[in-house]
Amino acid sequence: MNAPDSIYSNAMTTWLAALAADLEQRQRDHLWRRLPIVQSAQGPVIKIDGLEYSQFCTNNYLGLADHPEVVDAARQALSRWGFGSGASRLVAGSMQTHHELELKLAEFKHTQAALMFTSGYAANMAVLGTFARAGDWIISDKLNHASLLDAARFSQARHRTYGHLNYQRAASLLARIKTQLGSIPPTLDSIDPTENPGNQPDESRDADSGGLGRIFLVTDSVFSMDGDLADLRELAALGRSHESLLVVDEAHATGVLGPDGRGVAALQDVEIDVAVGIGTLSKALGSVGGFVFGERSVIETLINRARHFIYTTALPAACSSAALAALQIAINEPQRRLRVLALAQRVRTELAAMGYVCGRSQSPIIPVLLGSSQIALAAAEWLKDRGIFVPAIRPPTVPPNTARLRISLMATHTDEQVESLLKALQQMRENQSIMGVAR
Ligand SMILES: Cc1ncc(COP(=O)(O)O)c(C=O)c1O
C-alpha cells in the first residue's frame, strides 16, 4: 500500500528512495557532482554562479569559442537558415554548410571524406557500432575516453583493454586473439527488433560480418584526463604485423598538435595507417558536433548504416558555419597553437619544480594528481576561493585514488593569468591542510 501522503505508486516511491540513498552515499564518498551556472562566454575569465574566475578547465584550447568571426559566422547562418535543422541528415537536415564543412575537414585531415555527427560521443558510438561486428575484436587502451569504451560495449564485438600505453600487453592480446580466431562463436545480436519497430536494425548490417574476426585497435591520440599522447607509431606497427585496423580519436589533438593542427597521426607521420579517424568540433574548434574522417567507403558506410547518424536530427547549420570559421582561423593563425603549447610547457615545468606529480602530459591538458577525491575537492575549493576555477576530476571519470585537478590552457590566457595560477598552486603546495595529506 502507498503511504497515505504519497502521490506515487509503491514502485515509484521505492525507486525514488533508492535513488536518494545512492545520492547520499555519493555525497559521503565525496563523489557528488553538481552543475555550476555559467553566466558568461567561454573566455579565460568566466562568470559562474555570480562570481568571476580565471578558468583553466575548458577544451577551448585556441580561444575560438567566443571569437568574433566564429560568432559572426554562426549569426549569419542563423539569419540565412534559421536555427533548427528540422530533420535527420538523410531526410531534409543535410544543410549546405554541413557539406562545406565536411569537404573542408577532409581536406584538412588529408583524407578522402569526412562526416559530421551530433557530438564526438555519437561519432565514436557510430564508428564502433557500425564497423565492429559479432566475431570481431576491439582492443583498447584502458584510459580511452568513455565514449570509446561505451561504443565497444554497444558494438557486437568482443572487447579487451590493455593497461594505459602498455603496448607490450596490446601485442600479447593481439597474439592471443590471432591464435584463438576461428574457434569463437559470434555473439548474438543484442538488439531486439520488437523493442523499436520503427527503427529496426538493418538486416544487411551483418551480411558481411559472419565472424570475420577483424581486430580494431582503438585509442585516443591525446588522453583527455592525462594529456599524454598515444604512441601511434607503435600501434601502427602492431596493426600492420597483426592485420588489425587502427581507430584513432583525435578529439583533443585536432587544431592543436601536428602540422597545421592536423593531429597526432600527422605529428607521428602515420596518417596512412589510420583506418578510421574521429574528431570533435567542440574543443579547439569552439563549436559543437563530432566528425569521422577516412576513405570514402568508410564514410559512405556510416551514412548508410550508422544508427547514431541515421536516427537523429542534424545539427543546426550554425554549428557547422561556426566550425568552418574556426577551422580557417586555426589554420591561418598557427601562433594560437604555438602559444597554447608553450604555455602548457611552462606550466608543466614549473609544477614539476614545485614537486607536483603531473604525469606525462604533452598537450594543453595537465593533470595535477592528488589521490583522494576529498583532497582534490578541497584543492579545487581552495583555488576557487582565490578566484581560480579548476574543478576536481574524480572517479569514475579517472581510476580510483587518482583524483586530480585537470588544468587546461588556452591560447588566449594572458601571462598574468598563468602566473596567478602558478602562484596559487605554489601557495597551495605549502598549505598543510590540503597538501599535507596528499604528499
Ligand atoms: C577523447 C574524447 N573523445 C570524444 C569526446 C566526446 O566529444 P564531444 O564532447 O564532442 O561529445 C571527448 C569529450 O570529452 C573526448 O575527450
The ligand as an SDF file (V2000), in Angstrom:
LIG
                    3D

 16 16  0  0  0  0  0  0  0  0999 V2000
   38.8410   11.7650  -26.3360 C   0  0  0  0  0  0  0  0  0  0  0  0
   37.4260   12.2380  -26.4520 C   0  0  0  0  0  0  0  0  0  0  0  0
   36.6610   11.7380  -27.4230 N   0  0  0  0  0  0  0  0  0  0  0  0
   35.3870   12.1240  -27.5860 C   0  0  0  0  0  0  0  0  0  0  0  0
   34.8200   13.0600  -26.7600 C   0  0  0  0  0  0  0  0  0  0  0  0
   33.3950   13.4480  -26.9500 C   0  0  0  0  0  0  0  0  0  0  0  0
   33.3450   14.6190  -27.7020 O   0  0  0  0  0  0  0  0  0  0  0  0
   32.0510   15.5520  -27.6180 P   0  0  0  0  0  0  0  0  0  0  0  0
   32.2310   16.3950  -26.4050 O   0  0  0  0  0  0  0  0  0  0  0  0
   32.0700   16.3140  -28.8870 O   0  0  0  0  0  0  0  0  0  0  0  0
   30.8790   14.6480  -27.4830 O   0  0  0  0  0  0  0  0  0  0  0  0
   35.5770   13.6300  -25.7450 C   0  0  0  0  0  0  0  0  0  0  0  0
   34.9650   14.6640  -24.8730 C   0  0  0  0  0  0  0  0  0  0  0  0
   35.3230   14.9880  -23.8220 O   0  0  0  0  0  0  0  0  0  0  0  0
   36.9130   13.2060  -25.5710 C   0  0  0  0  0  0  0  0  0  0  0  0
   37.6590   13.6990  -24.5890 O   0  0  0  0  0  0  0  0  0  0  0  0
  1  2  1  0
  2  3  1  0
  2 15  2  0
  3  4  2  0
  4  5  1  0
  5  6  1  0
  5 12  2  0
  6  7  1  0
  7  8  1  0
  8  9  2  0
  8 10  1  0
  8 11  1  0
 12 13  1  0
 12 15  1  0
 13 14  2  0
 15 16  1  0
M  END
$$$$
